[in-house]
Amino acid sequence: MACTTILVGKDASYDGSTIIARNEDSANGEFNPKQFLVIKPEEQPRTYTSVISHLTIELPDDPLQYTSVPNADRKEGIWGEAGVNEANVAMSATETLTTNERVLGADPFVELVPAKGKPGEDGYEPEVPGGIGEEDFLTIVLPYVKTAREGVARLGALLEEYGTYEMNGVAFSDADEIWWLETVGGHHWIAKRVPDEAYVTMPNQLGIDEFDLDDALGDQESHMCSEDLAEFIEENHLDLAVESTSPFNPRDAFGSHSDSDHVYNTPRAWWMQRFLNPYDEVWDGPDADHSPENNDIPWARQPERKVTIEDIKYVLSGHYQGTPYDPYGKLGDEHTRHMYRPIGINRQSQLAVMQIRPYRPQANRAIQWMAYGSNPFNTLVPFYPNVDETPAYLADTTTRVTTENFYWANRVIAALCDGAFADTSNAVERYQQKTGALGHRLVAATDEQVARLGLTAAEEEAESAAEAEFEADNVDGDVQPLEPEEIIEAVRNEEVRGILAAANQTMADQLKVETEKLLDSVLYTRSMAMKNGFHMSDF
């Protein structure tokens, strides 16, 4: 899938949370209606078969509850994409990446080989299943991990065992860490911990630009990889560093620097970093430190100010505002306005922003912010994942067009607004601000309601430890986090789950009201501007 990702370390975010976020964009010429669901342990398959690759995997018998954002039409599989589990581990899967011929020659993709002929016939060859891919990742990994590191380790082991038929980037987060994993060829992988003080931008291109192999094959403090990666690199002459003392650069070794990258990928990273670090360097003109087509735009960067939820929504809705490349803008000309692939594109399916808050009790620590449809015209609102079910307005998305669910309402709004951007932009902005404010206010009120319940001993320990670490940054190393089992026990508090479910329903109800108001407004605006209008009235 063509997507865009941003990851924000806990010291770079506005409230000390770890935040992972990604647009899921469908392929050109396709739209994928999405649902937002809670998957309970009894609903999780024990034997999983991929629709695309026909691979069958036996899954563990002790899954955790988790959220998922699957396709409403399962004809191509689940495509769970984004979720948070009971251990307050979040996963975003996946960002489709690029690679090069040297990598694929050394470690080819594991693709489905269809059967030849029929059983019993001469020359019959049975089908050979392919590996795992985006369709599968969330479903076969997230229910079985209790930390972000465990997520990396489990997915890495699955990749080594079964292989993959595509290049992907996957994010994992818990309250303390964010990890980014990139597949390398059919069976190899690398993963790097996002620096706490930094954010990461990922635009469909292999991104990690510096990697410590000694750490990955040793202490694994901030790096992990497949066990034979050093030999794989050496035997296939993949390290392109001129100086032996230079850090290993996976982007050079495993990635691409094609002409299409300069149209499709690098401009997105350029625009996101231009917004979050406007004064760190020169971004525009002939003397720019980085242009939209540079291959060396950093993977991670420290922002000039703390990054908010609204910043994340803005950059993941970006269409090069303030530059000659904005298709809705007045700068440049018709050529420049369509030079580069926007971040906020027409075929967006959903945006999920997973926020793990270290200063809240385990039971309401996680928030999954959700948006459906084309980001320049939609809104991002919060939902608590620790519930028994999600609101129907987001869960019951159909394959049939209807404004009774959030996905299709936003798709219709975007189609109406696109042709009259200037005339409808004020209404869209008011909608986004009002619903966003409603969301923040609802989260604050719900958190207060949970706090008034009184906490169990396990939750009190969790909250005090999190607050102490948040205030003191755990300088002395004397704050011991809860064991994952204790976290899960705290999260399964049924009274808290009831409060969070009520909050989610309130958010969905308010969202529906405001979305219908926006639809009414933009439909009126576009109807009054129809070409068959006439100023003389019958009355």
Summary of the structure (lengths in Angstrom):
residues: 539
radius of gyration: 23.6
end to end distance: 53.1
largest distance: 83.6
contacts: 1867
relative contact order: 0.12
helix: 35%
strand: 18%
